[in-house]
Amino acid sequence: MKVHARRIGIWCGPLLAVASVCAVGPASRARADESTALTVDHQRLVGEADICLDRPVSRGEAAMPVGTGRMGSLLRTTPHAMHFQANHTDVYRFLPQLSGPVERSPCRLADQRRRRLREAAAIERAPDDPAPPKGRYVEPTLQDVRYGPHERNVLNLWKAPGDQPTPVVMLIHGGGWTRGAKAERFDRRNIDVWSGIPYLEAGVSVVSISYRLTPQHPLPAPVHDAARALQFVRHKAEQWGLDKTKVAVAGGSAGGATSLWLIYHDDLADPHSEDPVARESTKPTCAAVEAPQTCIDPILCRQWVGANVLRHRMIPYSVGMKNADELLKNYAKYKEIFREFSAYFHVDKDDPPVLLYCYGTTQSPAPDVGTAIHSPVLCWKLKQKADEVGAECDFLLRSTRSKRFYDRTLVEFVKSKLLAK
């Protein structure tokens, strides 16, 4: 009997292990060991994997022996596991329907990957998904509210219905701190990390902010703008019907980097300030982020993920530099700024809980600029630091981005923290 290995990378929150679902015949032990070579080729598997779940294989499927790959440190048990696994049952239910054996022939590799991705896409459109409600767009309750003096210091608010003050999540847009803007309305047909619809449906109000951009406004401008926006929301909480004690932050890429900085940096509140907004706390209740930059120190980032990370505009522009060469020549001048605005250097055991949602290869050095600046390795380094000091930090890695999983991971995490009684 041939070994049929369904090539599904399973990244488990509790186990952080990579396995392959397979069916092995009684006389095929040697063939099974041979197939394991495919599994432990970490770079190839991550590139081709279709679905990643946050729990181990069950329901009787055999699991291939676990390999170490290029980052053996990823494949080990860690303290803070994912704690809302039931939301993935709909995806898991369809795993046995993935068809066909894995072809070892290199010439079939591309066809295999395309077929797996099509099947994965079909799984994520599970038939029990509810139909979108009537009315495609959700407009803000309050629009272009100023929280600071600059023209980009504006926010939109979507108020969740309810007689009591509601929790709130503040969405911080990405774009490398160099571009992007707040959400103007939410599209029911496009539920992703930038969408506030799943939060609103759960009774959580949503704020989306704009902030000053680099290189015209170098650090600390983008990050301190977000801190000011958070203080402003808390200042307005009573007037807007919000619960100022339950404020989450969420975002992707640079928005995630800012969210993590707010979580881990010391509180900027000044209780003696004459400005009532400045008296409010900048510490969120929790953060749920996608592919954030946990560190912007160029030397450390290059060490972790390779030189391609410095070719991205985010790190040079953050201090007003034009490119990596100019940045490295002036590294000593800006070293303290890089470390001040890297969440990695501020982790403390008493910091609020965090969910790190990552995707793609952990190859190091990263193969290109986009992969490098969003590398899961950056998140894993933060996860290790959090575990060392005892801070609650959950880590979830998938092979590819998935809009369905935004709802089933980031949103569920925030709900579990804001709506817990």
Summary of the structure (lengths in Angstrom):
residues: 421
radius of gyration: 22.2
end to end distance: 53.3
largest distance: 78.5
contacts: 1423
relative contact order: 0.13
helix: 38%
strand: 15%
